[in-house]
């Protein structure tokens, strides 16, 4: 009997030890060394309050990240928690890589009410949640206050139009050579920079089902010819051949040579570091019929569809995208606030410096002027084809109608 009691005691002790062993989950994200620092801070803080869960980081440079992630998923090595750029969200959905967490959000009473509503759209498919937003922010229009003041021109209201942009650009443009100034500066990088013009003309990249390419509609191509040809020729807008990177435009903006430009929340931080740079932010100009033309984009952090540690993975995801994780991200200035809460803006940006009322303007864009991208599987391939066609327009090799009609079959082959 004593021997039996001894073995029972050993088994119970062994069982208790086994149950006390921490669960290990993998968390994948992209980023440079600076980005890895704040992720480690979040992991350390989470593990300190959840000693039964260990988080193994899987950090990959952005350019290689999504391809590697898909390889890991195909090989049965998917991380339990993963960040996905919304550009690739539908590709991951097509591969059934992400878990539906709608039930987990409801069961665990995760509060999504303070998250920017536009960001919530980017993490849903078929009305179900497949992740939580990460880095929700618009692409603002930046206004150089000194250039406007020097020209005696008031800043535009938030409900301004494309026609206002053109008229203001013509008034603000002057000089030549080293003394030349432009009204609006842009470059041909991502398609995000062109879609506000497309939307303002009443068009879109695809039809409502996102199965037909529609950017070659006449109203759209006429507007793009005005942007890429007419207003570049008269120097109201910069030439994409003169400025080929966002940093080029931002440098000229800070030197009071470009009066208006498109930029992100990260651009706010960069300009705040430049002494004497006074600027405001506003929505992108639309029309009375189509006011919502400001690109508003989020990314996703979700759970692997095949995770075997759902409870632990959800607990970490909820911490990562809850108030605790958000505060650490803001202190590190890793991304713009995903929550509509002034305290996060106070942590993210220096509110003693321009722009004024950035939280209120962001809120107004989210509610009235913001528009999500028409994302679908094959987005990056479509973007490459379209931007190549627009380069031909800028080079004078084709009109927008000719260039976009020529590529229509290629785009259709990608989205079929």
N, C-alpha and C positions, 0 to 999 in steps of 0.2 A: 504493500500500500504506500509505504514511504517512497519507494522507487517510482511508482506511478505519479505520486504528487510532485516529485522532483521533475519528471519529464513534462508534466502539465505546466509547471512553473517555467521551465525552459522555453516551452512552446509559446506560452503567453508573452514572456519577455521578448522572444524573437519576433513575435507578431507585432508587439508594440514598437520595437525598434524599426521593423520594416515599414510600419505605417508612418513612422516619424521621419523616414527618409524623404528629403525634398523631391518634389517633382521638377523635372527640367524641361523647359520649353525653349524653342528657337524663335528669335525675332529678327526679321530681315528689313533692312532699310538702306537707302542710298545716302551718300554724303562724303564730304572731304573730312580731314582730321578734325577741323573745328566742329563739324556736325556730330562726329562720333563722341566728342566730349560731352555734349548735353544729353545724348542718348544714354551714355554711361551714368550720368548723374541721375537720370530718371530711373534707370534699372537699379542703381544702388539704393535710391530712396524707396523704390517699390519692395526690393528684397528685405530692406530693414524692417518694414512693417508686415511683410509676408515671408517669414523665414522658411516656410514650407514649399516655396516656389523659387527655383533658380532660372534666370533668364540668360540664354546664350545669344549674344549679338551676332548677326551675320551682316556685315557692312560691305557694300560694293559701290564702286564709283558709278555715277548715274548712267554714263554712256553704255556700260556693260550690264547694268542692274537687271532690267526686265528680261533680257535674253537669258541671263544666268538663272533667274528665278523660274522661268518656264522650263528650263532644262532640269532644275531640281525637282519641280513638280512632276514632270514626265518620268523622272527616275525614282519616284516614290520617296524623295527626300525633302518634301515641301516644309518650309518653316511653319510653325504653329500660328504665328502672327506675322503679317507682312504688310508693308506699305506699297501701294500701287499708284502710279501717276494716273490721273483720270484719262489721259490720252490712251492708255492701254487697258482701261477698265473693261470695255466690251470684249477685248481680245481674251482677257482672263475669264470673263463670263462664258465666252464661247468654249473655253477649255474646261469649264466647270471647276475652276480652281478655288473659288471663294464660297464660304459657307453663308447661308441665310441666317442672319442674326436678329431678325425681327422679333422672334420669340424671346431671345435673351435680353433684348432691350426692354421689353415689356415686363418679363418675369423679374428682372433685377431692378426695375424702376429707374433705369438710367435716364437722366433728365436731358432731353434734346431740345427743350423749349428755348434755351438761350443761344443755341447754335444758329448761325446765320442760315436762313431758310434756303437761300440759293445753294449753299454748300450741301445741304441735305439732299438736294435733287441729284447731285453728282455721285451719290453713294447708293442710289436705288436702281433697281431694275425690275420691271413688272410690278411696281408698288411694294417691293420688299427691300429691306436693308441688307446690303452685303458688306457693310463696313461703316466706320464713322469718319467724318470729315477731318482732314489734316491740311492746314495751310489754306483756308478759304479766304480769297481776296479778289478784288476787282483789278483790272488794268485801268488806272486813273488817267485822266488828261492832266498833265502838269502845266501850270501857267506861270511864266516868268513875270513877277510883279513889277520888277524894275523896268523891263522893256515896255510893259503896258503903261506904266506911269510916265515914262519918258516920252511916249507917243501921245499922252493925254487921252488914253482910251480906257474906259472902265472894264473891269473883268466881266466876262459873260455870266449870265444867270445859268443855273443848272439845267434849265429847259431850252438851252440854245440849240441851233440846228446846224446842219452841214453847210448851208448857205452862209450862216454866221461865221463858221470856221473859215470859209474861203474869203469872205469879205474882210475879216480881221487879219488874216494872213497877208493879204495884199497890202493892207495899211501898215502892217508891222515890218514888212520886207523892205529893205533899202540897201544902198551901197553896192560895192563890187570888190572883187579881189579879197584882200585881207580884211577889209572893212564891211564885207557883205553880211547882211542879217537876213534870216528867214522867218516867216511866220510860223510854219509848222514843220517839224522835223520827224522823219520816219525812215525806216530801212526795211528791206524785204528779208525778214527772218522767218518767223513762224506765221502761219495763216491767221493767228489771233489778231495781228495788226491790220489785216485787210477786212475781216468779217464785219466790223462796225460800219464800214462804208457799204458793204453788201447788204446788211440788214437795213441800213438807213434808206437804201434804194427800194426797199420792199422785197428783197430777195433773200436767198439763203444758199448755203453750200449744197444742201440736198432738199428733196421734197419732205413732207411731213413724216413719211414712213422711213426716211433716210435710206431709201433704196434706189433713188434716182438723182443723178448729178444735175443741178439746176443753176449753177453759177454762171452759165453762159446765156442766161435770159437777157434780153435787150436792155431792160432798165438797169440791170447790174453792170453790164459791160460798158454802157454809156457813163455810169458813175465812175467806174474804174479808169476809163480813158481820161476823165476829168482829173482824177487823183494822180495817175501815173504819167500822164502826158501834158495836159494843158497847164496844170498848176505847178508842175516841175519846170516847164519851159519858161513860165513867167517869174520864176524864182520865189513864188509865194510858198511853195513846199520845197524841201530839200530833195536832191536827187539820191535815190538809193545807191547809185554808183559812187557818189561822193562820200556818203556815210554808210558803211556796210555792217556796222555793229551798233548795238544799243549804247555801248560805252562812248562811241564817237558822238552820238546825238547828245548824251548826257553832258559830256565835256563842253560842247558848244552851248548848251543850255545854261550851264553854270558860268560860262564866260559872256553871257548876255548876247549871244549871236543867234540863238534859236528861242523863239518866244513860247512855243507850245510843243509838247511831245507826249507820247504815251509812255507810261512806266508802271512799275509794280510797287507794292509796299516796301520791298527792299530798296527801291530807288529813293524812297523817302529817307531811309537811314543814310544812304550814300550822300545825298544832298545836304543833310543836316551836318555832315562833317566838314562842309565847305564854308568857310567864313564869308559872311556877307551875301550868301545865296538866299534870296527871299522869293518864296514861291507859294502858290496855292494849288489845290487839287480840285478836280471837278469831274462829273460824268462826261463820257464821250458824247459829242453832239449827235442828236437823232433828228426826228421830225415830229410834228404834232400828232401824226397817225402812228408813228413808230418811235416812241421815246426811249424804249429799252434797247439800246445798242452797245452798252458798255459790257465788255467781256468780264464775266465773273466765273472764276474757276476754283475748284477744290481738288484735293487728292484724297485717297482712301487708305485707311488702315483697317484691315479685316482679318478674319480667321481663315486658315486653310480648310477647304472642304473635307480634307482627310485627316485633320488633327485628331489624335487619340487623347489629347489632354484639353478637352473643351472647357472644363471648369476653370482650370488654371490659366488657359489662354485668354478666356473672357475676362477674368479678374485683372490680368495685366493690361488688356486692351482698354478696359473701363478706367483704369488708373492713368494710362498713357494719354487718353483723350478726355479724361475728366479734369476737374479743376486743378488737381495736383500736377499732372503732367503739363497742362496748359501754362501754369504759372512758371514752371521751370523753363519751358520753351521761350516764354516771353522775356524772362530774365537774361537768357542767352541770346535773345534777338534772332532766333533761328527761323521764325516765320511770323507772318502777321496773325493777329488774333482770329481764331475761329469762332469765338464766343462774342456775342454782342454785349460787351461789358466794359465800361470805361476803365476799370482797374487794370485790365490787360493791356489796353492801349497806353496807359500811364507807364507800364513796365516796358512795353515794346519800343515806343518812340519818345523822344524828348519833347514833352508837350509845351516846354518854354520856347521851342523853336518852331519855325514854319513846318508844315502848314497848319493853319488854324482849323479847329473843329473837324479834325480828320475822322474821328469816330462818328460824328453826326453825318458827315458826307458819305461815309462808307455805309452807314445804316440806310440812308436815303437811296443810295445806289442799289443796295440789296433789295429794298422794297419796291422801287419804282423804275430805276434805270438799268438794272443789271440783267444780263441774259447769259444763260449757260451755253456752252458750245454744243453743236449737234453731233456729239461723239458717237462713234460706232466702231465695230471691228475694222481694222485696216486704216485707221485714222492717219497714222504716221506716213504710210505709203501714199495716201491721197494727198497729204500736205506736200510731200516731195514733188509730186507730179504738178500740182497747182502752182506752187511757188516757182518752179522751173518755167512754167508758161508765162507767169507775170514778169519774170526776168527778161523774156523776149520782148514784152511790151515796152518795158523801160529802155531796152536797147534799141528800140525803133524798128524791130524786125517784124512786128505784127501789131494789129490792134487787139484790144482785149477780146473782142468778139471772135476774131480769127484764132487767137492763141487758145482760148478756152473751149471753143468748138472743136478744135483739133484734138485736144486731150480728152474730150468727153468720153470716147470709147474706152480709153485706158482707165479712167476713173471708174467707169461702169463695170469694167472687168474685175476691179478690185472689190467693189461693193455688191456684186451680183449675189 
